Amino acid sequence: MTTIVILFVVFFAVRLAFLAVSIKNEKRLIAKGAVQVGEKTSKILAAAHIIYYFSALASAYYFDVVFNNISLLGAVIVAISLLMLGIIIRDLGEIWTVKVYIAPNHVINRSWLFKTFKHPNYFLNIVPELIGIGLLCQAWWVMMIGLPIYGVILAKRIREEETAMKHLF
């Protein structure tokens, strides 16, 4: 259990560091006149993310999960997903936030990553990250219940984002 907790704390700390980047970028975007889209969905998504993370950890604690190859696979998946997030943030630069903002003169990123993968932030970072946390903690019930719920919220977020950016394509 100790290894699971240590890895969980490390991954959560990395997530918080990325959140600090988001907050800094958000302030810059607002100062430049950017408008937030789907504020309510962003709040629900943030809450779902935190609830999922800590439900997985609570599950590991409750079932006294031992770190094994499944946990290792989960840790590797989370590490890769966070690496992908770092690449996504690098590619998007100051327009990357955990919320959706549309800036005046907003430019769509047309890099290889964004041409190849639709919504890489969601499908190369968030979804694998949640699966990885579930595997790390061997939180089967959390994954069975939490992933579909998160998926519904994420689908709403994607629709809002695509609607807000439709005029840019």
N, C-alpha and C positions, 0 to 999 in steps of 0.2 A: 504493500500500500504506500510506503514511503516514496518509492520511485514514481509512482503515479502522481502523488501530491506534488513532488518536486517538479516534474515535467508540466503538470497542470499550471503551477504557479509561474513557471518560465513562459509558457505559451500565453497565459493571461497577461503577464507583464509586457510581452512583445505586442500583444493586442492593444494594451493601454498606450504604449509608445506610438503606435500607428494612430490611435485616437488623438493624441496630442498633435500630430501632423495634420489631421483632419480639422481640428479646431483652429489651428493657425491658418490653414487654407480657407476655412469658412469665413473667418474674420476679414481676410483679404478680399474674398469674393463679394461679401456684403458691402465692403467699402467701395468696390467698383460697380455697385448697383445690381449685383446678382439677386435673383429671386428664388426662394426655396419652393420646391414642388413636392407635394405629398408629405407635408409635415407630420400629419397624424400617422401615416404609414411608417415613416422613419422612426417615430417614437415607439410604435408597436414592435417594429423589427428589432430595435435596440433592446427592448425589454425581453423579447423572445430569445435573443442571442444570449443575454445574461442568464435568463432562467434555464435555457438549455445547458449552458456550460455548468452551472452550479447544480442542476438536477443530475447531470452525469457524475459529477464528483460525489454528490450525496449518495447516489446509487452505488458507486464503488465502495464508499465507506460502509453503507448499510449491508452490502453483500460481502464485505471483507475481501474485495478482489485482490488477487495477487498479480503482480506484473509478470506477463508471459509474452509469448510470440504475438498474440492478438494485440496486447497493449503496445508492443514494439511496432507492429504494423500501423496502429493508430498514431503513434508518436511520429513515425516517418511521414505519414500522410499529412498530419498537421504541420510539420516542419516544411514540407514541400509547398503546402497551401500558403503558408506565411511568406515563403520565398517568392511565390507567385505574386502575392500582394505587394511585396517590395518592388517587383518589376512593374506591376501595374501602376503603383504610385510614381515610380520613376518616369514611366511613359506619359502619365497624365499631368505630372507636375503639380502646379498650384491649383488646378481645377479639381483634384481628387479630394473628396470628402466622403464621410459615411452617409451624408444626406445628399439629396439631389438638388443642385443649384444650377440654374441657367443664367449665365452671365451675358451682359450685352456683348455683342460680337463673339458669342460663343463659337468655338471651332471644334468640330468633331475630330477626334483622334483617328487617324487613318494609318496608324502604324501596322506592321505585320500582325502583331498580337490581336489588335482590334478588328482587323480584316478577317483573320482566321477564326476567331472565337467571338461569338456574339455574347456580350456581357461577361467578359473574362473575370471581372471582379466577383461576380456571383458564382460562376460555374468553375472557375479555376482556384478560387480562394474560399468563399463562404461555404458552399456545399461540401467540398472536400474537408474543410476545417471541422465542420460539424460532425461529419462521418468519422473523422479521425479522433475527435474528442470522445465520441461515443465508443469507439473501439478501444482507445486508451483506457477508458474507465469500464469497459465491457458493460456499458449501460444499455442493455438490449431494450428494455421497456422505454427508456428515454428516447432511443432512436425510433422505435416503432410508433410512438405517440408524437414525439417532438418534431421529427423530420417532416411528416405530412403537414402538420400545423404550420411549421416554418415555411414549407413550400407554398402553401396558400398565400401567406403574407408576402413572400418574395415574388410570387406571380403578380400580385396586385402592385407591388413596387415596380416591377418591370413594365407593366402596362402604363403606369403613371409616367415613368421615365420616358418611354417611347413616345407617348402622346405629347409630352412636353418638348421633345426634341424633333418631332416629325418635320417641322418646318426647316430643320437644318440639313435634312438629307436630300 
